Amino acid sequence: MSFPKDFTWGAATSSYQIEGHSAGDGCGASVWDEFCATPGRVHGGHTGAVSCDHYHHYAADVQMMRTLGLGAYRFSVAWPRVLPTGRGKVNATGLAFYDRLVDALLEARIEPWLTLFHWDYPLALYREGGWLHPDSPRWFEDYTRVIVDKLSDRVRHWMTLNEPQCFIGLGHQTGIHAPGDKLPLDRTLLAAHHTLLAHGLAVQTIRNRAKLPPIIGWAPTGDVPTPATETAEDIEAARETFWHIAPDSVWNMAWWLDPVLRGQYPEQGLRAYGAAVPAFTDAEMRTMHQPVDFLGLNLYRGYTCRRGDGGAPETVPPVPGGAETHIHWAVHPAALRWGPVFAHERYGLPIVITENGLASHDWVSLDGAVHDPQRSDFLARYLMELRRAVSDGVPVNGYFAWSLLDNFEWSEGYRYRFGLVHVDYATQRRTPKDSAWWYGECAQTNGAALPAAVPDGARQPAGRA
């Protein structure tokens, strides 16, 4: 079994991580600008003020993607670049940037996949209450209308929100991401409720106003428990764990996906969260439950799960010294098989891997190249498992490597490099890494460059027996 003949191969980025702030063009501030300006929040005091300066280098970056042979590019629009205060008057200069970017992509025969929100929430709106404000879904709807009216004559693929588990969980509950709040569970769930309403209103807006027939999804994230064996017991234990909701955290899949794809909050979540669940109406659930065309999954991490002696699922302890990325995430390729399997069997939607990749120790070698064999090996292992998901009957429509460029890695600043392309932040010199050329070949051959199977001696142990 190989990938479908119309499979999409692309790379992904986000606005705040690569564009640079470019305040001179009328761009407003986001919560990440304020977060970065607060001492102690971001590693090394780093900021996204310049980053990869993609705002001024986009044309060359698009040509680089064309040279690599990529067929699609997933990017996000910076809400405060288009609406500096989050609503009201449009910044024509900022909107024109995305107009030029889309034209450049299409001229290079690269399909644009547009994400409306990838965490850079307008600071002015945050100061009015942000995602806690009851009008916040309407603010997002109004912003969506501006983007759709401008770009939907050329953009067909749309995503509403990227990783709400992160910008709500890490940004509003634990405070390690912008805006840095540490809200109690009930307030966190209220913010979550408003983001789900925002998603629904955005989908309605795209459906009602898009000039080209739209293809709509969104991009949640999560860790994937994978079965220790292929017995029915272990598979079911992994499945139960994948959909489990802990009573003190919003880091899960079901609370976010069930309202969007089933029109209801999951019963297990209602029991787990109890009195912290915000009041909601049937009409609100109908707003969240808009028809979408695919489910995007941002998948990086996984772990091994089995049925315990007492009948409950249990995590298998990792093998000491197992493979890890630079950011200390376990290399666990089976996540890209079982994540799509579990998601598709619950919701029945086509799957697109909207992010997957790794941070690796990369630098420019004396020969002027960037040799990153770990990244090529990582991508190959994960893509082989995604191919197994296809063999299992999952309609997987695409894969986006994270990321096209080394970039600002949120609270970690510039200490980790996720890019297929090395960026010298002092000079803005781009150097495609060896993995970029490998991935380009994989894209151009629709995965034919992948090994048929992992040799026994090269298998990564997932956990202790």
N, C-alpha and C positions, 0 to 999 in steps of 0.2 A: 504494500500500500504506500502511495506517495501522496504529496500534497495535491489538492485540487488544481486543475489547470488554470483557473482564474484566481488563484491564491494571491493575496496582497503582501508584498515584502516592503517594509519601510523602516524608518527610524523616527524617533520621537524627541521632542524638546518641550520646554515650557517658557513662557514669556519672561517671568522674573529671573529665571535661572540663566538666560542667555542674552537678553536684548540690551541690557544696560538701561538706566533710568531715563536718560535723555530729557531732563526737565526743560531744556530749551525749546522743545517742540510743544510745550503746553501740557505735558504729561502730569497728572496728579500723583499724589503720594498714595502708597498702599500700606497696609498693616505691616508688610515686610520691611518697608523703608524705616518705619518707626522702630520695629523690633531690632533691626540691624544697628540702629543708632543708640540703642540702650546697652551700656557696658555690661559685659558678661553673658550676653544672650547668644552670640555667635562666635564660634571658634576663631581666635586670632583677631577679633574685631572686624572680620571681613564683611563686605556688603555686596549687594547686587548693583551698585551704582554704575559700574562699567561692565563687569563680567566678560562675556565674549564679544560685546559690542555688536551683536548681530543686527541691531538697528541700522548700523552703517555698513555692515559686511554681508547683508542678506544675499545680495546678488551672487557674490563669490561662493557663499555657502550653498546656494541652490545649484550652481554649476558643479560644485564638488559632489553633491548628491547625484547629479546626472552622470558624472564621470564614474562614480562607483556603481551605477546601474540600478539605483533604488527606484521603485515604482510609486512610492507614496511617502508623504511627510506629514506626521502628526505634530501640530503646533497649537499653542494656545494664544488667545487674544488677552492683552492686559486691559482689564476693565477700566482702570483709572487713566490709561493712555487715551482711551476713546471718550470717556466721560470723566473728566478730572475730579469732579466731586461725587461721582457715582451715579448721578442723574442730572437731568436738565440739559444744558447746552453741550452739544457735541464738539469735541476737539477735532476739527477737520484734518489738521496736520497728522494727528495720531492715527485717525481712521485711514488716511491715505497710505500710511505705511503698510497696512495689511492688504490694501488694494493692490499695491505694487508687488507685495510678496506673492499673493495668489496669482497674479499675472505671470510673474517670473516662474513659478512652479509649473503652471500650465504650458508655458512656452518650452520648458524643459521636459515636458511630458511626464511630470510628476504629479500624482493626484493629491490635492490638499485634503487633509482630514483635520477639521477645525474643532478645538476644544474651547468652550466658552469660558470656563473658569478653572484655573489651576493655581488657586490659593492667594493671588494678589488682590485681596479685597480692598476696595477704596477706603482710605483712612477716614475721609469725611463721613462716610456712611457708618463706619464702625463707631465713630464718636456719637452718632445718633442712636446707637443700640446694636448695629450690625445684625448678625443672624438671630439675635434675640428679639429684634423689633418685629412686630406683627406685619409691618409693611415690607419687610425684606424680600419675601417672594415676589412682590410686585416690582420692587426695584430691579430685581434680576430679570423679570419679564420685560421691563422697559429697555434694559440694556440689550437683551437678546434681540429685540425688535430692531434696534439700530444696526446690529451686525448682520442680521438676516436680510434686511432691506438693502444693505450695501453689497453683500458678497454672495448671496444665494443664486445669482445668475451664473456663477462659476463654481461655487462650492456645493458639492452634493453630500459629503459625509460630515456629520455633525456629532459632537459629544457635548453633553451639558456640563457635568461636574466631574472633576478628577479627584478620586480618593477622599470622599467625605469622611471616612474613618480617620484620616490624618488631619485635615484642616479643622474638623470638629474635635476629634479625640485628642490629638497632640496640641492643637492650637487653643482649645477652649476648656479642656478638662485637665490635662497634665501640665500645660503651659510651656512645653519645651519648643514649640513652634509659635509663630505669630498667630494671633496677637499676644500670646503669652498669658492668657487667662487660666485660672484654676477654679472653674465653676463647680458647684455641687452637681450631683447627677441629674436632679430635676431640671436645672437650667441647661445643662449640656444636652439633655434630650429635647428640650424646647428648641434649642438652636438646630438640632438635628431635624426636628419636625419641619422647621421652616425651610431648611435646605431641600428636603424632599418635596415640599410644595413648590419651591423654586424650580426644581427639575421638571415637575409636571407642567407648570406654566410655560417653561421654556420649550418643552416638546410641543405643546399646543401652538405656540407662536411660530415655531419652525414649520409645523404642518400647514398652518393657515396662511403663511406669508412667503414661503420659499418659492422662488421662481423656477428652479429645477426640482424635479421630484427628489425629496430628501431621503437620505439613509441615516437613521438616528440611533444612537446608543449612548452609553455613558461608561465610566471607567472606575468602578470600585476596586479595592485591593484587599489582601488578606494573606495570612499564612496557611499553607496547605498541609494538613495531616495526610500522610500516605500510608497504605496498609503494609504491615510488616511482611505479610504473605498474601497470596492471592486466594486465600480461603474466604468463604462467604462471611465468616465471623470477623476476620480482621478488616475486610472491606467495609462491612457495616459499622464497625467501630470507628474507622476513619471518617466515614460519612457522617455519623452522629457528631463527631468532634468538629468537623468542618462547619456544621450548622449550629453549633452550641453557642449560647449567649451567656456570658458571665454576668453576675448581678451588679458588678461595680465598674464595668468598662463598656465602651462602645466599639471596641476593636473586635468586630465580628462581621459576618456576611449577611446573616438572615435578617437582622433588624433593618438593614439598608435596602436589601434586594426585594424582600417580600412585599413591602408597600408598592414599590415601583412595578413589580412583575406579577404580583398576585392581588394587589389591591387591599392588603390587610397587614397589620403588624402581626408577627408570628406569636402564637399562643405561648410558646416557651419563653419568649422575650417579655411578654406582658406579665407572666408569673415572676420572672427573674427581677424585673425592674419595679414591679409593684406600684406603689403610690407615686413613684418618681415619674411615671409616664404622663406626658401632658394630655390635657383634654383634647379630644379630636372628634370630628364629625364624619358622617358617611360621605358628605360632599367633599371634604378634604381628602379622604382616601381615594375618591374617584379622580380628583385632580392629580394626585400622585401617580395613579395607575393609568398612564397614557401608553398607547401602543408604541413599542420601539422595535427596531429592526435587527439589532444585535446587542449582545452583552459584551462589553469590553472588560477584560480582566488584567490588572497590573499585578503580576505574580513574580516574586523573587525568592521567597523563603519557604521552606518546608521542613517537616520533621516526620518521624516514623511513629505509627500508632498501631495498637493491637488490642484485642479483646483480653482483658485481664482475668485472672483466676476467679475473681468475685463477680464477673459478668460486666463490669463497667469498662469503658475504654480507658486505656492507659498509654502514656507516651513512653516509647522505647528510648532509654538513655543513649546519647550519641557515643560513637566510638571515640576514645581519646585520640587526639591528633588528626581528626578527620579534616578534609579539605574545607578551607574557609576563604572567603574573599577578603580584600583589604579592609572592608568595613566590618569584618567578623561575622558575616552571614554565612551559614553553612551552605556548601555546594550540594544541592538536593534536586537533581534534574527531574525526579518523578513528580515534583510539584506541577510540572507543565503537562503531565498526563492526567493526573487525578483531579486537579482543579477544574479543568474544562469538563471532565466526565461528570463530576458531582454537580456542577452548575447547569450543564445541559439537561441532565436527567430530571432536575427539579423544575426548570423553567421552559425547556424545549426550544430555546433560542439559539441561533448561530453564535459562535464564540469568536471574538477577535482578541488576541493577546496584544493589548495596547501598550504594555511596558514589560520588558524583561532584559536583564543585563547584570553587569557586576562592576564593582569598584576594584581596580587592580593597580599594582605598583608600576606605573608607566613613566618613562622619561625618554627624551630624545637621545639616542645613542651616538657614539662618535662618528658613525657612518651617516648620520643625519636622519635615520629612520627610527620608528618606534616599534620595537619588537615586543609584542604582548601575546605570547602563545597561550597564556592562561585564558585570555578572553575568547580566542577562537575555539579553544577546547571547551570552555564553558558553554558558549552559544551552541556548539555542535551537540553537546550532551543534552541540553534542554530542548533543542529542536528535534532531536531524535525521539524524545519522550512526547513532544507535541505530535509528532508523526504517529506515535502509538495511539494517542487520543483519536486521531483521524481513523486509524484502523479499528478502534473501538466503536466507530459509528458516529462520533461527534462531528457536526458540521463546523469545522474551524476555517474561517474565511481569511485570516490574515495574522501577521506577526510584525510588531514594531520593536526594534531593538532600542533599549535605553542605554545610552543616548547618542544622538548624532555627535554632539560636541562635549568635551569636558566642560563642566560648568559649576555654578554656585550650588553647592549641595546643602541648601537650607541652613540649619543651625550648625552644620559641620563646616560651613564656609567652603574653602577651596582645598581642603586637605585630602579629599577623595576624588578620583577621576573615573567617571563612568563612560566616557566617550569612546566612540569608534575613531574619533579624530582628536588628536592632541592639540590643546590650545596653550600657547605661551601667553599668559595674561599680561605680561609687560609689553609685548610687541604685537599681540593679536595674530601672530603667525599660526597658521593651521598646518598640521602634519597628519595626514591619514595614517593610522596605525596599521600594522600587518593585518589585524583583525578586520579593519574596514575593507581591505581588498578581498580577504577571505569571505566576508559576509556579502560583499557585492557579487562575487562569483556564485555564492549560494542563491542569492536572489535571482540572478540571471538564468540559472539552471533550474529554478523552482525546487531547490533542495536536493538536486541530483548529486551535488558535491558532498553530501553527508554520508558517513559510513553506514553500511547496512546494519551493523550491530556493534555494541561495545565489546571488545575482546575481554575475555574473562580476567586476564591479568590487569586490566585497566579499570575495572569496576571500582566505584567508590563505596566503601561500607557505609550504610545508612545508620546503623545503630547496633547495639548489643542484642544478642539473642535473649 
